[in-house]
Amino acid sequence: MAGRSEEKPVWTFITNHAQVLLYVAAHPEARVRDVAEAVGITERRTYGILRDLDDGGFIERRRVGREVHFKIRRSKRMRAPLVRNVPIQELLNLLEDTAPRSRGR
């Protein structure tokens, strides 16, 4: 299986939704382009995920001039059956320490 480690992974442990949530938690003023680039998905897909997170009550969007800033609703409970009573803050606590933070845009 030479070269297999260089192939793009077929799946990951952390979903794109969780990665977007994690990035927005660390960068509430990030542009959609920044989020998409960090997660490795298209801007269109990022917009869809942000809409899902907003519709699900996990984030709030706030317009500041021409920009949109995000606020994570950290007490919101996860939806998956095995963790439905766990607030997303616990997931963020677990992952935020390892997520890279930027010094601006």
URQUIZI-V80155 format. One record per residue. RES is the residue in one letter. PHI is phi in whole degrees, 0 to 359 (NA if undefined). Layout:
BEGIN
<<RES	PHI> <RES	PHI>>
END
This chain:
BEGIN
<<M	NA> <A	297> <G	84> <R	299> <S	293> <E	271> <E	287> <K	291> <P	296> <V	281> <W	211> <T	226> <F	286> <I	256> <T	293> <N	299> <H	299> <A	293> <Q	294> <V	296> <L	301> <L	297> <Y	294> <V	294> <A	299> <A	275> <H	222> <P	297> <E	257> <A	294> <R	280> <V	303> <R	301> <D	296> <V	297> <A	301> <E	296> <A	296> <V	277> <G	86> <I	232> <T	285> <E	297> <R	300> <R	295> <T	297> <Y	303> <G	297> <I	293> <L	299> <R	296> <D	301> <L	294> <D	291> <D	299> <G	279> <G	82> <F	273> <I	225> <E	240> <R	260> <R	225> <R	276> <V	233> <G	65> <R	267> <E	260> <V	244> <H	251> <F	242> <K	233> <I	276> <R	271> <R	293> <S	273> <K	300> <R	273> <M	294> <R	258> <A	296> <P	307> <L	289> <V	231> <R	298> <N	263> <V	262> <P	292> <I	297> <Q	304> <E	294> <L	297> <L	297> <N	301> <L	294> <L	260> <E	298> <D	298> <T	259> <A	281> <P	292> <R	249> <S	264> <R	259> <G	142> <R	275>>
END
